[in-house]
Amino acid sequence: MVMKSKKSKSKRISLKKKHKIIRKVKEHHKKKAKEAKKLGVNQKRKVEKDPGIPNDWPFKEQELKALEARRARAVEELEQNKAARKERAHKRKLGLLGNDDTEQLASVASANKNIEEDTTTVAKGHDHSERTFYKELVKVIEASDVILEVLDARDPLGTRCVDMEKMIFKSDPNKRLVLLLNKIDLVPREAVEKWLNYLRGELPVVAFKCSTQEQRSNLGWKSTSKATKTSNLLQTSDCLGAETLIKLLKNYSRSRELKVSVTVGIVGLPNVGKSSLINSLKRSHVVNVGATPGLTRSMQEIHLDKHVKLLDCPGVVMVKSGDSDASIALRNCKRIEKLDDVVSPVKEILKLCPADKLISLYKLPSFSTVDDFLQKVATTRGKLKKGGIVDTEAAARIVLHDWNEGKIPYYTLPPTREQVDLETTIVSEFGKEFDIDEVYKTESSFIGSLSSIEDFRHVEVPPGNPLDEQMLEEDNAEHKEVCQIEETMACDKDPVETKTSTSRRQNDKLYTAEGILDPRKRRAEKKQRRAQKLSLKNQMDADYDFKVDYHTKDRPFGAIATGDESAGEEEANEEVPMAGVEVDA
């Protein structure tokens, strides 16, 4: 057996072999790249360049100025944050911690320790009609000591329920009503200050902004002392006004010397932020929230602490017949999917908003009518039907959804009014119990740091009218009359029908509610269609009158009617035509 050499082989090769290997490797790589290109593997995406603002755009100069202003603000905020970080780091090195920071850390620690998921949900019934929501509202009003009516800061009068307030004072004069102006970050500072002065002439009012943080717990509060230091309150996701509201409620419990907890009922129209308010106060997501109206279906009880108990209530809207669906839709009190006419609210939006704002918002050319506007929105958003027909209803839903979501920014200013002595007495009485003057001092700090009208690009809209709601209250006299009529009708009917009269009345109330399908109407329409079909068939099968249905063209009709013998002989030789067919003589 030949022994192999244990010496290591030399790695030296000739240049011819070296270049040959390099060439083969290069060809191999080239071949693999070609195959990958054919298969479309490992293709680099082409970077789409920003086309910029077109020269034909009518608001190009304004858009460029706004862009520069936004860049300058962003740079300024970065510098402020950098300076604040340096200051905090310097304090940390020296071992100095401000009182505000210690209070904030203590509040966060106590919140982490005392958070309790103690949500009591009332069993949901099968009847989700307006009557059910009204019953839940009555339960909340009866069980509450203090009632918070949540208003939208963009249109406080339009989201206010005067009849609900009357019902609260009518149920118990000792109950206290407080107005809460929510979503103050969506309106300018001047509008918030004017609305607070206007509404505080009637009742105690608290300005508020709910937290928009998405975590399940440890939702942040912005303290009133720190609100003055930060200039970007519109961009913060923390809650504003929670300290003011809790201080107001605790002042009331101390003034009344209540040994038990204060029960606070939260009422208002759908989608004004009632559930978001509870989550912000509790600092955790204990109730469901969403932009869809009618998400809360029943009363919910949440314990804030041992002194304050909150009651969440579904939004109730039973507007009079004089109010149109368009005004209800603009308040986001009704789902867009349930609207019969989605174009009418868009017409109201075009009346309220100037055309140049909508042109700049939707990046459209100029338009003249509502249909023209909807067609251009549908074209830019790609809402087309079969055959390339523009879907204007889909475009109207997009515009209405943008309005409800706040993408079309707007605000209102309060009207002028005369002072009433009764209102001043109510305010002075409430002021002693809630210690309003002391609470309002802490509130003014973060309101002053909101952005002014000059910084906003919002549309000023005339304020809406307060809703006069039909609260489904049955008068005793009317109820007696109905009972008497039913009793007299029951005498003439069988005993089986009298037993079902109550269920029939309940069904009538149920099926008259909006959005509920009535199977009785459906069956009646089906019977009517069947009867029409049957009558049409009988008419076709019936014998025809030859004097009316069969006559020859260019011949007097009276010749057939009269018994002319000469005419009869000629007619005998003629063939009788088919029904509905005319022949020449």
C-alpha positions in Angstrom: 0.0 0.0 0.0 1.3 3.4 -1.0 1.8 5.7 1.9 0.3 9.2 1.5 2.4 12.2 2.1 1.6 13.9 5.4 3.0 17.2 4.1 0.4 19.9 3.4 -0.3 20.6 -0.2 0.8 23.9 -1.5 -1.9 26.4 -2.4 0.1 27.9 -5.1 -1.6 27.6 -8.5 -0.8 28.9 -11.9 -2.3 32.2 -13.1 -4.0 30.5 -15.9 -6.0 28.3 -13.5 -6.6 31.2 -11.1 -8.2 33.4 -13.8 -10.2 30.4 -15.2 -11.8 29.9 -11.7 -12.6 33.6 -11.4 -14.2 33.6 -14.8 -16.3 30.5 -14.1 -17.5 31.9 -10.8 -18.5 35.2 -12.5 -20.4 33.3 -15.2 -22.2 31.2 -12.6 -23.3 34.3 -10.6 -24.4 36.0 -13.8 -26.5 32.9 -14.8 -28.1 32.7 -11.3 -29.0 36.5 -11.4 -30.6 36.1 -14.8 -32.8 33.2 -13.6 -33.8 35.1 -10.5 -34.7 38.1 -12.6 -37.0 36.0 -14.8 -38.7 34.5 -11.7 -39.0 37.9 -10.1 -37.1 37.0 -6.9 -35.2 39.5 -4.9 -36.3 42.5 -7.0 -35.7 45.8 -5.4 -38.7 48.1 -5.1 -38.4 51.3 -7.0 -38.4 54.3 -4.7 -41.4 56.5 -5.6 -40.3 60.1 -5.7 -42.6 62.7 -4.2 -44.1 64.6 -7.1 -44.5 67.6 -4.9 -47.3 70.2 -5.2 -48.5 70.7 -8.8 -48.2 74.1 -10.3 -51.9 74.1 -11.3 -53.0 73.7 -7.7 -54.8 77.0 -6.7 -53.6 77.0 -3.1 -49.9 76.1 -3.8 -48.5 79.2 -2.1 -50.7 78.7 1.0 -49.7 75.0 1.2 -46.0 75.8 1.0 -46.3 78.5 3.7 -48.1 76.0 6.0 -45.5 73.4 5.3 -42.7 75.8 6.3 -44.6 76.8 9.4 -45.1 73.1 10.4 -41.4 72.4 9.9 -40.4 75.4 12.0 -42.8 74.3 14.8 -41.4 70.8 14.7 -37.8 72.1 15.0 -38.8 74.4 17.8 -40.5 71.5 19.7 -37.5 69.3 19.3 -35.3 72.0 20.7 -37.7 72.5 23.7 -37.8 68.8 24.4 -34.0 68.6 24.2 -33.6 71.5 26.6 -36.2 69.9 29.0 -34.3 66.6 28.9 -31.0 68.3 29.7 -32.6 70.1 32.6 -34.1 66.9 34.0 -30.7 65.1 33.6 -29.0 68.0 35.4 -31.5 67.8 38.3 -31.1 64.1 38.4 -27.3 64.4 38.8 -27.7 67.0 41.6 -30.3 64.8 43.3 -33.0 67.4 43.1 -36.5 66.4 42.1 -39.3 68.9 41.7 -42.5 68.7 43.7 -44.5 68.2 40.5 -42.4 65.2 39.5 -42.7 63.6 43.0 -46.5 64.2 43.0 -46.8 62.6 39.6 -44.7 59.5 40.6 -46.8 59.1 43.8 -50.1 59.3 41.8 -48.9 56.8 39.3 -47.8 54.4 42.1 -51.1 54.7 43.9 -53.0 54.2 40.6 -51.0 51.0 39.9 -51.7 49.8 43.5 -55.5 50.6 43.6 -56.6 49.7 40.1 -59.6 47.3 40.4 -61.4 45.6 37.5 -64.8 45.8 39.3 -67.2 46.3 36.4 -70.8 45.3 37.0 -72.6 44.9 33.7 -76.4 44.8 33.7 -77.7 41.8 31.7 -78.5 42.9 28.2 -82.1 42.4 27.0 -83.1 41.3 23.5 -84.9 44.6 22.9 -82.4 47.2 21.9 -85.0 49.8 20.9 -85.2 53.4 22.0 -87.6 52.4 24.7 -85.0 50.2 26.3 -82.3 53.0 26.2 -84.8 55.4 27.8 -85.4 52.9 30.7 -81.7 52.7 31.3 -81.5 56.5 31.3 -84.3 56.7 33.9 -82.4 54.1 36.1 -79.2 56.2 35.9 -81.0 59.4 36.9 -82.8 57.8 39.8 -79.6 56.2 41.2 -77.3 59.3 40.9 -76.6 62.1 43.3 -74.7 64.2 40.7 -75.3 64.0 37.0 -72.7 64.9 34.4 -74.1 65.9 31.0 -71.3 65.5 28.5 -71.3 68.1 25.6 -69.2 68.2 22.5 -67.0 71.4 22.6 -67.3 71.8 18.8 -71.1 72.4 19.2 -72.2 72.4 22.8 -75.7 73.7 22.1 -76.3 71.1 19.4 -75.4 68.3 21.7 -77.3 69.6 24.7 -80.7 68.0 25.8 -82.9 70.6 27.5 -85.7 68.1 28.1 -83.3 65.7 29.8 -82.2 68.5 32.2 -85.9 69.3 33.0 -86.5 65.7 33.7 -83.6 65.5 36.1 -84.7 68.5 38.1 -88.3 67.2 38.0 -87.4 63.8 39.4 -85.6 65.2 42.4 -84.8 68.9 43.2 -81.8 67.8 45.4 -80.0 66.2 42.4 -77.1 68.3 41.0 -76.3 68.7 37.3 -72.9 69.5 36.0 -72.0 70.2 32.4 -68.8 68.7 31.0 -67.3 70.3 27.9 -65.5 67.4 26.2 -63.0 67.4 23.3 -61.6 70.9 24.0 -58.4 70.0 22.0 -60.5 70.1 18.8 -61.4 73.8 19.1 -59.4 77.0 19.6 -58.8 78.6 23.0 -61.1 81.6 22.4 -64.0 79.3 21.6 -63.5 77.3 24.8 -63.3 80.4 27.0 -66.5 81.9 25.4 -68.5 78.7 25.8 -67.4 78.3 29.4 -68.5 81.9 30.2 -71.8 81.3 28.4 -72.7 78.0 30.0 -71.5 79.0 33.5 -74.3 81.5 33.6 -76.6 78.5 34.0 -74.8 75.6 35.5 -71.3 74.5 36.7 -69.1 73.6 33.7 -65.8 71.7 33.5 -63.5 71.7 30.5 -62.2 68.2 29.7 -60.1 66.2 27.2 -60.3 62.4 27.3 -57.2 60.3 27.1 -56.4 58.8 23.7 -53.8 56.3 24.8 -54.2 52.7 23.6 -52.7 50.7 26.5 -55.1 48.8 28.8 -54.0 50.5 32.0 -51.9 53.4 33.5 -53.6 56.0 31.3 -51.8 59.3 31.8 -53.2 62.5 33.3 -51.7 65.9 32.5 -51.4 67.9 35.7 -52.6 71.5 35.7 -49.2 72.8 36.8 -47.3 71.1 34.0 -49.9 72.1 31.4 -48.4 75.6 31.2 -44.9 74.3 30.5 -45.9 72.3 27.4 -47.1 74.0 24.3 -48.2 71.0 22.3 -51.4 70.0 24.1 -53.0 69.2 20.8 -50.5 66.4 20.2 -50.5 64.9 23.7 -52.5 61.8 24.4 -52.9 62.4 28.1 -56.1 63.4 29.9 -56.8 67.0 30.7 -59.2 68.3 33.4 -59.5 65.0 35.4 -58.1 66.7 38.6 -60.6 69.5 38.3 -63.5 67.2 37.9 -62.5 64.9 40.8 -61.9 67.9 43.0 -65.4 69.2 42.1 -67.0 65.9 43.1 -65.1 65.6 46.4 -66.0 69.2 47.3 -69.7 68.2 46.9 -69.4 65.1 49.1 -67.7 67.2 51.8 -70.3 69.9 51.7 -73.1 67.4 52.0 -71.2 65.4 54.7 -71.9 62.2 52.9 -70.6 59.1 54.7 -71.2 56.9 51.6 -69.7 57.3 48.2 -71.1 59.8 45.7 -72.9 58.3 42.8 -72.2 60.2 39.5 -74.3 59.4 36.5 -72.9 60.3 33.1 -75.5 61.1 30.4 -75.5 62.7 27.0 -76.1 62.1 23.3 -74.4 59.2 21.6 -70.7 59.6 20.7 -70.0 62.6 22.8 -67.4 60.7 24.9 -69.1 59.3 27.9 -67.3 55.9 28.0 -64.0 57.6 27.2 -64.5 59.9 30.1 -65.0 56.9 32.5 -61.8 55.2 31.1 -59.8 58.4 31.6 -61.0 58.9 35.2 -60.4 55.2 36.0 -57.0 55.3 34.1 -57.8 51.9 32.5 -60.0 50.6 29.7 -63.0 49.3 31.8 -65.7 50.1 29.2 -65.8 49.7 25.5 -65.3 52.9 23.4 -65.7 53.6 19.7 -66.7 56.2 17.1 -69.9 54.2 16.4 -73.0 55.6 18.1 -75.0 53.2 20.3 -72.0 51.1 21.4 -73.1 51.2 25.1 -76.3 49.2 25.4 -77.0 49.2 29.1 -76.1 50.9 32.4 -72.7 50.1 33.7 -71.3 50.7 37.3 -67.7 51.5 37.8 -66.1 52.3 41.2 -63.5 55.0 40.8 -62.5 54.9 44.5 -64.2 54.5 47.8 -65.7 58.0 47.5 -66.9 58.1 43.9 -69.0 55.7 41.9 -69.6 56.2 38.2 -72.7 55.1 36.2 -72.3 54.9 32.4 -75.5 55.3 30.4 -76.4 54.6 26.7 -77.0 57.7 24.6 -80.7 58.4 24.1 -82.0 60.3 21.1 -85.7 60.6 20.4 -86.0 63.7 18.4 -89.3 65.3 17.4 -90.6 64.8 13.9 -89.7 68.3 12.9 -86.0 67.6 13.2 -84.6 66.1 10.0 -82.3 63.1 9.7 -79.6 65.3 8.3 -79.3 67.3 11.6 -79.2 64.0 13.5 -76.5 62.5 11.2 -74.3 65.6 11.6 -74.4 65.1 15.3 -73.3 61.5 14.8 -76.3 60.3 16.7 -77.2 57.7 14.1 -75.2 55.2 12.2 -74.3 56.1 8.6 -75.3 52.6 7.5 -78.9 53.2 8.8 -79.4 56.5 7.0 -82.0 56.4 4.2 -80.7 59.5 2.5 -76.9 60.2 2.8 -76.8 63.1 0.4 -78.9 65.5 2.5 -76.3 65.7 5.3 -73.6 66.4 2.7 -75.8 69.3 1.4 -75.9 70.7 5.0 -72.1 70.4 5.3 -71.6 72.3 2.0 -73.9 75.0 3.4 -71.8 75.3 6.5 -68.3 74.9 5.1 -66.8 77.3 2.4 -65.9 75.6 -0.8 -62.2 76.5 -0.7 -61.8 74.6 2.6 -63.3 71.4 1.0 -61.2 71.9 -2.2 -58.0 72.1 -0.1 -59.0 69.2 2.1 -60.0 66.7 -0.6 -57.5 68.0 -3.2 -60.3 68.7 -5.8 -60.8 71.2 -8.6 -63.5 73.8 -8.2 -67.1 72.6 -8.1 -70.5 74.3 -8.4 -73.1 71.9 -7.0 -73.4 69.1 -4.5 -73.6 66.5 -7.2 -70.5 67.9 -8.9 -68.7 67.8 -5.5 -69.7 64.1 -4.8 -68.8 63.0 -8.3 -65.3 64.5 -8.0 -64.8 63.0 -4.5 -65.9 59.6 -5.9 -63.5 59.9 -8.8 -60.5 60.7 -6.7 -61.3 58.0 -4.1 -62.0 55.4 -6.8 -65.7 54.8 -5.9 -67.1 53.5 -9.2 -69.9 51.1 -10.0 -70.2 48.7 -12.9 -69.4 50.3 -16.2 -67.5 53.1 -14.7 -70.6 54.9 -13.2 -69.7 57.2 -10.3 -71.0 56.0 -6.9 -72.2 59.3 -5.3 -73.7 57.6 -2.3 -70.4 56.0 -1.4 -68.7 59.4 -1.8 -71.4 61.0 0.5 -70.7 58.3 3.2 -67.0 59.2 3.0 -67.6 62.9 3.5 -70.1 62.2 6.3 -67.6 59.9 8.0 -64.9 62.5 7.8 -67.2 65.1 9.4 -68.0 62.8 12.3 -64.4 61.7 12.8 -63.2 65.4 12.9 -61.3 65.3 9.6 -63.3 68.3 8.5 -62.4 70.6 11.5 -65.1 73.1 12.7 -66.1 75.0 15.8 -69.0 77.2 16.9 -69.2 80.4 19.0 -72.0 81.0 21.6 -74.9 83.3 20.8 -75.7 86.5 22.8 -78.4 86.3 25.4 -79.9 88.2 28.3 -79.2 87.3 31.9 -81.9 85.6 33.9 -82.3 86.0 37.7 -83.3 82.3 38.1 -80.2 81.1 36.5 -77.9 83.2 38.7 -79.6 81.9 41.8 -79.1 78.3 40.6 -75.4 79.0 39.9 -74.8 80.7 43.3 -76.5 77.8 45.1 -74.4 75.2 43.2 -71.3 77.3 43.7 -71.4 77.0 47.4 -71.7 73.2 47.4 -69.0 72.6 44.7 -66.6 75.4 45.8 -66.5 76.4 42.1 -64.3 79.5 42.4 -61.4 77.4 43.9 -61.8 74.7 41.2 -61.9 77.2 38.3 -58.6 78.7 39.3 -56.7 75.5 38.7 -58.6 75.0 35.4 -57.5 78.3 33.8 -53.9 77.2 33.6 -54.2 74.5 30.9 -57.0 76.3 29.0 -54.6 79.2 28.5 -52.1 76.9 26.8 -54.5 75.8 24.1 -53.9 77.0 20.5 -55.6 80.2 19.4 -57.8 80.8 16.3 -54.8 82.0 14.3 -53.0 78.6 14.6 -56.2 76.7 13.7 -57.4 76.1 10.1 -60.9 75.3 11.3 -64.3 76.4 9.9 -66.6 78.6 12.1 -70.1 77.1 11.9 -73.3 78.6 13.4 -74.2 76.9 16.7 -76.9 74.2 16.6 -80.2 74.3 18.5 -80.6 72.2 21.7 -82.4 69.0 21.1 -86.0 68.8 22.4 -86.4 65.1 23.0 -89.6 63.1 23.2 -89.0 61.1 26.4 -91.8 58.5 25.8 -93.7 59.6 28.9 -97.3 58.6 28.8 -99.8 60.9 30.4 -102.3 59.3 32.8 -105.2 60.8 31.0 -104.2 59.4 27.6 -103.4 56.1 29.2 -106.9 55.9 30.7 -108.5 56.8 27.4 -106.6 54.0 25.6 -107.6 51.5 28.3 -111.3 52.5 28.0 -111.2 52.2 24.2 -109.5 48.8 24.5 -112.1 47.6 27.0 -115.0 48.6 24.7 -113.4 46.9 21.8 -112.8 43.8 24.0 -116.5 43.4 24.6 -117.2 42.9 20.9 -114.3 40.6 20.3 -113.6 37.0 21.3 -111.9 36.3 24.7 -108.8 35.0 22.9 -108.3 38.4 21.2 -108.5 40.3 24.6 -105.6 38.1 25.9 -103.4 39.1 23.1 -104.2 42.8 23.1 -101.3 43.5 25.5 -98.8 41.6 23.4 -100.1 43.4 20.3 -99.5 46.8 21.9 -96.0 45.8 22.9 -95.4 44.6 19.3 -96.7 47.9 17.9 -94.3 49.9 20.1 -91.4 47.5 19.2 -91.9 47.5 15.5 -92.5 51.3 15.2 -88.9 51.8 16.4 -86.3 52.9 13.9 -84.2 50.1 12.4 -86.6 47.3 13.5 -88.0 45.0 10.7 -91.7 44.6 10.9 -92.7 41.1 9.7 -96.4 42.0 9.6 -95.8 44.7 7.0 -93.7 42.3 5.0 -96.5 39.7 5.0 -99.1 42.3 4.1 -97.0 43.5 1.1 -96.6 39.9 0.0 -100.3 39.3 0.1 -101.0 42.5 -1.8 -98.5 41.5 -4.5 -100.1 38.0 -4.8 -103.6 39.6 -5.1 -102.5 41.9 -7.8 -100.9 39.1 -9.7 -104.1 37.0 -9.4 -106.4 39.9 -10.5 -104.1 40.5 -13.5 -104.3 36.8 -14.5 -108.2 36.8 -14.2 -108.4 39.9 -16.4 -106.3 38.1 -19.1 -108.5 35.0 -18.9 -111.8 36.8 -19.0 -114.0 36.9 -22.2 -113.4 39.9 -24.4 -116.1 42.1 -25.7 -116.0 41.9 -29.5 -117.7 45.2 -29.8 -114.8 46.9 -28.0 -111.7 44.8 -28.6 -112.1 43.7 -32.2 -112.7 46.3 -34.9 -111.2 46.9 -38.3 -109.1 49.8 -39.2 -110.6 52.7 -41.2 -114.1 51.5 -40.4 -116.7 53.1 -38.2 -117.2 51.4 -35.0 -120.9 51.8 -35.1 -121.2 49.5 -38.1 -120.4 46.5 -35.9 -122.7 47.7 -33.2 -125.7 48.1 -35.5 -127.3 45.1 -37.0 -126.7 46.0 -40.7 -127.4 42.9 -42.8 -125.1 43.9 -45.7 -122.3 44.6 -43.4 -123.0 41.2 -41.7 -122.6 39.3 -44.9 -119.2 40.8 -45.6 -118.1 40.2 -42.0 -119.0 36.5 -42.3 -116.5 36.0 -45.0 -113.8 37.8 -43.0 -111.5 36.1 -40.5 -111.7 37.1 -37.0 -108.3 38.6 -35.9 -106.6 37.8 -32.6 -107.0 39.9 -29.5 -105.3 43.3 -29.7 -104.4 42.9 -33.4 -105.7 45.5 -35.9 -106.0 44.7 -39.6 -106.6 46.8 -42.7 -110.1 46.6 -44.2 
